[in-house]
Amino acid sequence: MSSSSSNQSGHAPALASSSRGPLTPSPGADDFSDDGLDIGNEELLADDPLHDGGLNESTSFNRQPTSPSQSFASRFLTSPFQPHRRGSPSPSRSPASLFRAATPNTILSYLNTPADPSAGLQDAKDGSHLDWYVEGPGRRVGYDNLTAIDWIYEYSKERTRLRQLTTNNPGVLGQVKVFADSSQIWWILVATGVAVGGIAAGIDVASDWLGDIKTGVCSNVQDGGKFYLNRAFCCWETNTFAVCRDWRTWADAMGIGSAFGSFVVEYLLFTCFSVLFASCASLLVIKYSPYAKQSGIPEIKTVLGGFVIRHFLGAWTLVIKSLGLCLAVASGMWLGKEGPLVHVACCCANVFMKLFDGINGNEARKRETLSAAAASGISVAFGAPIGGVLFSLEQLSYYFPDKTMWAAFVCAMVAAVTLHASDPFRTGKLVLFQVAYRSGWHAFELVPFAVIGIIGGLYGAMFIKLNMKVAAWRSSKSNPFLNRPLLEVAAVALLTALISFPITFLRAQSSELVEYLFAECRDLEDDYLGLCKAGIANTGVIFILLISAFIGFCLAVITFGLQIPAGILLPSMAVGALYGRVVGLVMEVWQQNHPDFIVFRACAIEPDIPCVTPGTYAVIGAASALAGATRMTVSIVVIMFELTGALTYVLPIMVAVMLSKWVGDAFGKRGIYESWIHFQGYPFLDNKDDAPVPDVPVAGIMTRFEDLVCISSTGHTISTLQDLLREHRFRGFPVISATHEATLLGYISRTELLFALDSATSNTRNLPAETRCFFQHTPLADPSVTLDLRPWMDQTPISLSARSNLQITNDMFQKLGLRYILFVDRGVLAGLMTKKDLWLVLNEGEDGKVGRGTGVLREEGEGREDEAGLLGGHRRGLSLGESVGSRDGEG
């Protein structure tokens, strides 16, 4: 091991050098098999005289003979009389062509084969030609949990795979294989859309039935009622629930006649069922799948940004999330299923991806597919396919090219069609609160619409601040439920049920409440919530709506963050619809009492049409609350337009959303999902973030060379490298030429180094522990008794000058999706910075808010040295001028 502890200024000046030897053909060159990349002599690099014999040989500029041109038919139809491309290379092929056609797999097959003179291997001491094969990004075993992916490597690997697929499969059959490979993503997305639509329909039916069970049961009174029907289907042929004899409350079913006794029994059973459903949902999450908690959108944003969280999108998480959503929604707590349905959609896509190696084997393509699949979750949640695509683009995706937008559109459309075909509500609507308005709006209403937008911004800012404070308290020692999350969920469910039952607006399910608040009074056949009262009673309705909005706000603050599947979109919509309806009712009363006021004279043009529609104010209030909580804009406008189907209300919604975002941003740029990403400590760098970066030199922030543990290119054995891995828990190590001359040669990840050492000592090669290891070309090394680790080393890492500033470094991490950057000074290693280091620096100054949660980054008990940066927390107090570089080698 070479631990660089000396001062870098004391190093000898680094000479410009390269490990590439002269590319002279060796006697054993033809023993390497071609990988299918048939590069002919007609290509430009094949004519380069520097590749044919090296600089020592005479250079000839004579034109090389070209192969005869192929006919049109021969390009698609292979001939049985022609040699196969994968055969051994012909002697006429130039050595440079052979070298370019090889990959790290070729050299590994050679390195893992014992030297045998009779096998025709080249001279063991002449390994100069091997450098062409192994130089480059190196081979990868995989990614550890809680690390970042290498976007550049993944896309390079995909391009190589497609090139090999095209080259190795000529003719009509080859074209069929290429078409089948390109169609894999469409099979995945279509299957995901069908699955998500079916799961959403099942959750709607199950949650509605369980929610109605809290108040009564459907009995066979009129030979039509069945116990498995909810109240809406049980009373399908009646106009009001009051005259429905098939639906019986629990007090009626038990034969309790007194009003007080009926209230007590129904109150008690309502509370018991609520606590039971919430506790069962939380028990499923805690015991079987902790990743199924909450909405999952913060984690999805982090995963799509290039972070690896294993089992978060597994099949077991899908099952628990779906079952837990049915119980959580039925409990009546202030949560929604819209956000968690995005997690469900990504889980479905991940399960189907495992059937296709072309996508499952590439982390970058997997994230493109997940970005497209996420649109189907919002599509079935709001019945808004286009809104789902825009939600994925605006809120979730880190990389969203045009092809991904088209894929997201297809997946969202298939999911919406599946849900519409299922028709869980038997109304022809995709969602329960889908409405349509027959009247327009007037110019004077822009003022109350703007007021609603301002209220929405204040709501979002207060909700985020309070929810973060509750989350910090929940993870502190002052929380009596700190190690008892199930009891905490039961307590919140009990509190919610005790408060909600006496208030009619809170007793209803959230989706049912939003449906009533959105609707026009003339369209309501049964006003069992008492929303459309007239005269002096209208004042009481306004008061109850305000109380309900305040209580709903408080309950949503303490509910979001519990160990239970829970989203925040529908609760925000409900709160916004409540205060929006209040503003609408105030405007309606004002206009009815003062019809001759100058502002309301425009209403006299159409006296038969109501001047003010309170339901539209509820829609605009819901949009403003969503914008304030999530800080989304375009996608919210489109979702609301698809919900209402009223093109004329797009402008008022845009005004409210715009003002809501402006007011919310005045208190903080982060939405609720970004706040939770920050709270959990996920190293997510948003490439859409335009926040200013401190203008400081990176030399004062990076982990300096003196603090790094580096590996020298020579002087190591298998035993010393194994000792290094046991002694240090870093995720990667820079490779330098020597301790006294730290010329940067590359970087090797802990995973690849450990795999290479285990493979060398396995039964295949069975190398002794004293075997010498090399990280650069060693001409006199015998490959049968040494270990060449260059194929596992990234010899082309992204590097910057040590004189760069933090702005350039931040742009490199965000735009290229890097895991780490090495800093050099005239080729000499000067320092290192990882993705987690940069995240920590950019979030400096918010000390008490970083990583206080129980996020997946908490690797307590492992004693990792890489926790010194982000995970340990003991270095958070450093200023930007000090070294805060994490030793986590791969972010």
DAWO-V629010 format. One line per field, one symbol per residue. ss: DSSP state (@ for helix, = for strand, . for the rest). psi: psi as a letter, one per 30 degrees, with the letter a starting at -180 (. if undefined). Layout:
ss: ???
psi: ???
//
This chain:
ss: .==....@@@..................@@@.............@@@.@@@.....................@@@...................@@@@@@@..@@@@@@@@.....@@@........@@@@@@@.............=..@@@@@@@@@@@@@@@@@@..@@@@@@@@@@@@.@@@@@@@@@@@@@@@@@@@@@@@@@@@@@@..===............@@@@......@@@...===@@@@.....@@@@@@@@@@@@@@@@@@@@@@@@@@@@@@.@@@....@@@@@@@@..=.......@@@@@@@@@@@@@@@@.....=.@@@@@@@@@@@@@@@@...@@@@..@@@@@@@@@@@@@@@@@@@@..@@@@@@@@@@@@.....@@@@@@@@@@@@@@@@@@@@@......................@@@@@@@@@@@@@@@@@@@@@@@@@@@@@@..........@@@@@@@@@@@@@@@@...@@@@..@@@@@@@@@..@@@.............@@@@@@@@@@@@@@@@@@@@@@@.......=.@@@@@@@@@@@@@@@@@@@@@@@@@....@@@@@@@@@.......@@@@@@@@@@@@@@@@@...@@@@@@@@@@@..@@@@@@@@@@@@@@@@@@@@@....@@@@@@@@@................=@@@..==@@@.====...==@@@@@@@@@@....=====......=======@@@@@@@@@@@...........===...........===.@@@.=....===...=@@@@@@@@@@@...======..=======@@@@@@@@....@@@...............@@@@.......................
psi: kjjjflkeffllkkkjlkfklkikklfgeffkkkgfijjlfflefffjfffeglfflkkkgkkkklkkkkleefffkkkffkkkfglkklffkkeeeeeffllfeeeeeefgkkkjeffgllkffigeffeeefkafllkeaklkhllljeeeeeeeeeeeeeeeeefilaeeeeeeeeeeffeeeeeeeeeeeeeeeeeeeeeeeeeeeeffffalkliehhfkkfgkaeefeheglelffgjffkkleeeffgkekeeeeeeeeeeeeeeeeeeeeeeeeeeeeeejffglaefeeeeeeeffgkjjkffgleeeeeeeeeeeeeeeffglillfeeffeeeeeeeeeeffffjfeefgjeeeeeeeeeeefffeeefefhieeeeeeeeeeeekejileeeeeeeeeeeeeeeeeeeeeiffhfgkelegklkkflallefffeeeeeeeeeeeeeeeeeeeeeeeeeeeeglffjfgegieeeeeeeeeeeeeeeeefjeffelleeeeeeeeflkeffjfjiffhehllbfffeeeeeeeeeeeeeeeeeeefejflikkklfeeeeeeeeeefeeeeeeeeeeeeefifgkeegffffeiffkkekjfeeeeeeeeeeeeeeefgldeeeeeeeefefgjffgeeeeeeeeeeeeeeefffkfkaeeeeeeeefgkijjjffkgkkkkilkfffeljleffljlklflglleeeeeeeeeekglflkkklelefihkkfakkleeeeeeeeeeegafeehklfgkkkkglkjegkjffgljjgefgkjfhlkllkfgllfeeeeeeeeefhlelkkkljhfkkfakkleeeeeeefgkfheffkhfahlffjhkffhkffffdefeffgffklffljgklgjfg.
//
